[in-house]
Amino acid sequence: MGNPTNIVYRSMWERKFMKYCDQSANVLRWASEEIAIPYISPLDKKAHRYYVDFLVEIRQPEGIKTWLIEIKPKRQCMEPKKRKRVTTGYITEVRTWIVNNAKWNAAKTVCDQKGWEFKILTEDELFKNKT
C-alpha cells in the first residue's frame, strides 16, 4: 500500500520483515515509512515527525487488523542501566531512550484513536525460529 516506489529499509532486520510480509498469506497489505506521527521531543521541546517503520494490514481470526510496526534492537527498548561513570556512549543511550519513548507513546495514542495496534519487534521475534 502507499507508494510502491518508496520502499524504505534501514537495516537487514527491516528487510527481513518485508520479506515476511510478502510471503505471509495473512498479510493483506503493507507499507514502509508511510505514516508520519507528530510528537514533541522531550530533549528540545520541539515538534518532530516519527515515521513508523511499517503499516501492516493483517487477516486475523477476529477480522482484519491494522498494525504499526517498529523494528528495534532489544537493547534500545529497555531503559539504560545507570552507570557509575557517565560516558558519551551512556548519554547517547539515554537520549535515544527518551526520544524513542516519546515517539512510541505518540504512536500508541494514534493507534488508540484509530483502533489499530502498535508493536515493537526485536531480534527475539524476528529470529525466534533460528536455532
Buried (B, 14 or more C-beta within 10 A) or exposed (E): EBEEEEBBBEEEBBBBBBEBBEEEEEBBEBBBBBBEBEBEBEEEEEEBEBEBBBBBBBEEEEEEBBBBBBBBEEEBBEEBEEEEEEEEEBEEBBBBBBBBBBBBEBBBEBBEEEEBBBBBBBBEEBEEEEE
